[in-house]
Amino acid sequence: MIELFHQPNLDWMGKAKYFFALSGTLLVIGWFAILFRGGIKYGIDFRGGTNVDVRFAQPPNVDQLRNGLRGQGLGNSEIQSISDIATANSNEVMIFVEQTGSADQALDEGKAKVLNALNATYGVASTGKQDFNAATPDALAKILSATDPLALSINAGDKYQQLAKSILAFRDKDKNGVLTNFDDLSQVSGVTPAVISALKNNYALAPFAIRNVEIVGPKVGAELRNQAIRVTLYALAGMLVYIAFRFEWVYGAAAVLAVFHDVLITLGLFKIFGFEISLTVIAALLTLVGYSMNDTIVIFDRIRENSRLLRKEPFADIVNRSINQTLSRTILTSGLTFLTVLVLFLMGGQVLRAFAFALVVGIVVGTYSSFGIAAPLVVAWNKWRGHGGVASTGTAAGIKPRGNEGGQPRLATSGRR
C-alpha cells in the first residue's frame, strides 16, 4: 500500500477539544442561519409546483432554455430531459415551476409563464401570430371558417371542423405534436395549397409544443420531504445495528452521532451559501452518510486489532496509533474523491451545483468527523467508564472479542488469551 507518511505520530486525542470546538462553531453558525433566517431552503420538488411537459422538434439547448426561463422570472425552475427509449432521442423536457395560488390557478399560471418564456426564447412572440403547434381544433376551425380557403358555401363550419381535426391529428400523431413545415400538411386529405396558404398567413411554427401540464401540490412535496427524512433515519438505524453487532454499541452510537454531525453541518452550510435542498441533494446526503461511515469503520477496525496487540497501552494511545496507521489511506481515498467532486462542482453546471456542493462538503466533514468526532467520543466514553487507562481485548475497551472458542468472556484486566 502507498504511504504518504512514514510512521506519523500525531496526538489526535490530545486535540479532541479543538475538534469539538470547530464542530460546535460550525453547527452554531449554520443552525443559527437556519433558525433565524427563514429555515431550510427546499427545492420546488419539495414545495410543490407545476410540471410542464414540452416537446421540441430538435434536442433543445438546455442552457439557452434555462436562460430564457430566467429572463421571464423563472430562474428557480428545474429542467429534466426525458429520453425516448424507442427513438433514442431527448427532444422532450419536463419544466418544473414553483406553484403559486390555488391548484387551477397554478396550472394556468404555470403553463402561461412557461409558454411566454418559450415564445420569447425562440422568437415566436416577435411574429405576432398564433403558434400552430399550440392550436386547438375549435380555434383552427374558426380561422379556416373566417378565411374560407376552400370557398365553401354549404355546411362550411362542419367541414372546416372536420378538416381542423384531421390536420391536428396529423400534427400530433405523425409529427409528434411539433410541425416544422406547413407544406407537410399536403399529405392530409382535403388540405389544398389555399388551406396551407391560409395557415401560413395566420399561424407561426414554434419549434416546440406543450404536451401536458400537471400540478404537484404542497401535500405531495411534504410527503416527499417526510420520505427523504425517513430514508435517512432508516439508513442510520441500519448502520447503528451493524456497527453495534460488529464492535460494540458505543462504537455504533459514536459513528451515528458523527454522521448526524456531518449532515447537520452540511445543512447549515447549504443555508449559508443559499443552496436548495432537492431530491438530488438528498441522494448526495445519503452518499456522504455511507462515505463517512465507511471511513469510521476502517478506523474502528484498526482500533480493534491494536487493542488485542497493545493491551497494556492507554486506550487513547491506541486510538492515536490506529488513526496514524490509517492516515495515508484516508488522505489518498478522500483526497482523490474530493478532487473529483470539486471538478464536478466547478465545471458541472448549474444543474449539478447543489448536488456537487453537498458531496464536496460531505467528503471534507465526513473524513474529519471519523477521527475528530467518532474516535474521541469512544475515548471519552471509555474514560468515563474508567477503562481509559489500559486497553483490553474485552468489553472494557468497547470491543467484542473474537476467537473465544470456549464461549467465556475474557477478563478485562487479564494479559492472557
C-alpha positions, -999 to +999 in steps of 0.1 A: +000+000+000+012+035-008+021+055+022+022+093+022+035+095+057+062+073+073+051+063+107+033+095+117+029+101+154+002+128+159-017+131+191-052+132+177-069+126+210-049+154+227-065+178+202-100+164+206-112+196+223-102+216+193-122+193+170-152+196+192-148+234+193-146+236+155-177+214+150-196+233+176-188+266+159-199+253+125-231+239+140-240+271+158-233+293+128-252+271+104-282+264+125-284+300+137-288+309+100-314+281+096-335+291+126-334+328+123-332+333+085-362+315+072-354+279+078-340+253+053-345+263+017-363+235-001-363+229-038-396+232-057-399+194-059-405+196-021-425+228-021-449+218-049-453+233-083-464+228-119-449+202-143-449+214-179-441+187-205-426+203-236-416+185-268-392+201-293-386+194-329-349+190-322-329+183-290-331+216-271-301+236-258-308+233-221-286+263-213-305+285-238-337+272-224-327+279-188-316+315-197-349+321-214-368+309-183-346+331-161-354+361-183-391+356-176-386+354-138-385+316-137-349+312-126-358+287-099-373+263-125-359+228-128-354+212-163-353+175-167-346+158-201-369+129-210-353+104-233-375+084-257-363+048-255-380+038-287-363+066-308-333+072-286-337+109-286-341+136-259-364+161-276-387+162-246-381+180-214-400+185-181-400+220-168-410+223-131-420+257-119-429+268-084-466+267-075-484+300-067-521+302-058-547+275-059-544+244-080-564+255-110-549+290-109-514+275-106-520+252-135-529+281-158-503+304-145-475+279-147-484+270-183-487+306-193-453+316-178-435+287-194-452+294-228-443+331-226-407+322-218-405+297-247-421+321-271-396+348-261-367+324-262-374+310-297-387+342-313-423+332-317-436+363-299-420+386-324-441+372-353-473+385-338-490+353-349-505+324-330-485+292-326-498+265-348-483+238-325-505+251-297-537+254-318-569+235-308-595+221-332-620+248-324-595+276-328-582+262-361-617+256-374-626+292-366-596+305-386-604+283-415-641+293-415-631+330-414-607+328-443-627+301-462-598+288-483-619+261-499-647+286-509-674+265-493-709+278-492-729+250-476-720+235-442-687+253-442-685+252-404-689+215-401-665+207-429-638+230-415-643+215-381-636+180-396-606+194-416-592+210-385-594+177-366-576+159-395-549+185-396-542+184-359-543+146-358-516+146-384-496+171-364-499+151-332-495+115-345-473+118-375-452+148-363-451+140-326-470+172-319-444+195-335-449+206-371-419+222-386-431+229-422-466+238-433-461+221-466-460+187-448-498+192-444-503+185-481-503+148-470-536+154-452-567+146-472-586+178-480-557+201-475-551+222-506-525+249-513-551+275-505-555+259-470-518+258-465-515+295-476-542+305-451-524+287-423-491+304-432-508+338-430-524+332-396-500+310-378-463+307-369-445+274-363-428+273-330-400+246-326-418+232-295-452+222-282-466+219-247-478+183-244-491+182-208-494+202-176-497+187-142-498+200-106-476+187-079-492+201-048-476+211-015-490+179+001-471+157-023-440+178-017-444+174+021-448+136+016-415+136-004-398+155+023-410+131+050-400+101+030-365+116+025-362+121+063-374+085+069-350+071+044-321+089+061-331+077+095-336+041+083-301+042+069-286+055+101-305+029+122-292+001+100-257+013+103-261+016+141-272-020+143-244-032+121-216-015+140-231-024+173-231-061+162-196-059+148-179-039+175-199-026+205-230-004+209-209+026+220-190+024+186-223+024+167-236+053+187-204+073+182-204+066+144-241+076+141-236+108+161-206+116+138-228+111+108-256+133+123-228+158+128-219+156+091-255+161+079-263+189+103-231+209+093-238+203+056-274+215+060-261+246+078-236+254+050-264+249+025-283+276+042-253+299+045-244+296+008-281+298-004-284+263-019-317+245-020-324+210-007-338+189-036-342+152-042-307+151-058-292+167-027-309+140-006-291+114-027-259+133-021-265+134+017-271+096+017-239+092-003-219+112+023-235+092+051-222+060+036-188+075+028-183+089+063-195+056+079-170+036+058-141+058+069-152+055+105-154+017+103-119+015+089-105+034+119-126+013+143-114-019+128-078-008+133-086+001+169-099-034+175-068-050+160-045-028+180-064-034+212-055-070+211-018-064+204-013-035+227-032-045+258-010-026+283-011+008+265-037+035+273-067+033+251-062+069+239-027+060+227-041+030+208-067+052+191-040+077+181-018+049+167-048+035+148-056+068+132-020+074+123-017+040+107-048+046+085-038+082+078-022+076+044-052+055+032-076+082+045-059+110+027-055+091-006-091+079-008-107+111+005-083+134-014-088+118-048-126+117-043-126+153-032-107+164-063-133+146-085-163+162-069-146+195-067-142+194-105-179+184-107-188+214-086-167+239-105-175+226-140-207+206-138-230+234-145-260+248-126-280+216-126-254+197-106-241+226-085-261+218-053-255+181-056-218+186-061-216+211-032-231+185-008-205+160-019-176+185-015-187+195+020-197+159+029-163+144+020-144+170+040-166+169+070-172+132+069-135+124+067-127+149+095-155+135+118-142+100+116-110+108+135-122+141+151-156+132+164-163+095+164-130+083+178-128+109+205-164+100+216-154+064+221-123+075+241-144+098+262-169+070+269-141+046+279-125+073+301-159+080+318-164+043+324-130+040+340-114+019+312-093+046+296-061+038+314-051+004+300-066-012+268-081-046+269-094-071+244-127-073+262-158-051+265-139-027+287-124-012+256-158-014+240-148-041+215-163-076+212-135-102+214-131-127+186-117-163+187-131-171+221-139-208+214-149-216+250-176-191+250-165-175+282-158-138+284-122-128+289-112-108+319-108-071+311-076-068+331-061-101+321-030-102+299-037-138+289-058-150+260 
